[in-house]
Amino acid sequence: MAAELRLRAPTLDRSVPKGFYDQPRRLLLTGAASGMGLHLATKLRKQGHRVCVTDANARALSSHWRR
């Protein structure tokens, strides 16, 4: 009987430390022309963060955001 080989992928702790977003941050957000990206970018801006937004749909992006 062959020995069973068990592979385990390394785990990374990707959680954000508590209080990380309490101070203003500079963020790059993709997909901000609609849906969740638009909602998230709007919420982050209202919280005082500086948000750089991008999207493949330039027309929709420019209708929501200005320079």
C-alpha positions in Angstrom: 0.0 0.0 0.0 1.4 3.3 -1.0 2.0 6.0 1.6 -0.6 8.7 1.4 0.8 12.1 0.5 -0.8 15.1 2.1 -0.1 18.5 0.7 -1.0 21.6 2.7 -1.0 25.0 1.2 0.6 27.7 3.3 -2.0 29.9 5.0 -1.6 33.6 5.1 -3.3 35.8 7.6 -4.9 38.5 5.4 -7.1 40.0 8.0 -6.9 43.7 8.5 -5.8 44.8 11.9 -8.4 46.4 14.1 -8.5 50.2 13.7 -6.6 50.1 10.3 -9.3 52.2 8.6 -9.7 54.6 11.5 -7.2 57.0 10.0 -7.5 58.2 6.4 -5.8 55.9 3.9 -4.9 56.1 0.2 -6.6 53.3 -1.7 -6.6 52.0 -5.3 -9.9 50.4 -6.2 -10.6 48.6 -9.5 -14.1 48.0 -10.9 -15.5 51.2 -9.4 -17.8 52.2 -12.2 -20.7 50.1 -10.9 -22.0 47.6 -8.4 -19.9 46.7 -5.4 -16.9 48.7 -6.5 -18.9 51.9 -6.9 -20.6 51.3 -3.5 -17.3 50.6 -1.8 -15.5 53.6 -3.3 -18.4 55.9 -2.3 -18.4 54.6 1.3 -14.6 54.9 1.6 -14.7 58.5 0.3 -17.4 59.4 2.8 -15.2 58.0 5.6 -12.5 60.4 4.5 -10.2 58.1 2.6 -8.5 59.1 -0.7 -9.6 56.7 -3.4 -8.1 56.3 -6.8 -10.8 54.5 -9.0 -10.3 52.5 -12.2 -12.6 50.5 -14.5 -12.5 49.0 -17.9 -15.7 50.9 -18.7 -14.3 54.5 -18.9 -17.7 56.0 -19.9 -19.5 54.6 -16.8 -16.6 55.5 -14.6 -16.5 59.2 -15.8 -20.3 59.5 -15.2 -19.8 58.8 -11.5 -16.4 60.2 -10.8 -14.6 63.4 -11.9 -10.9 64.3 -11.7 
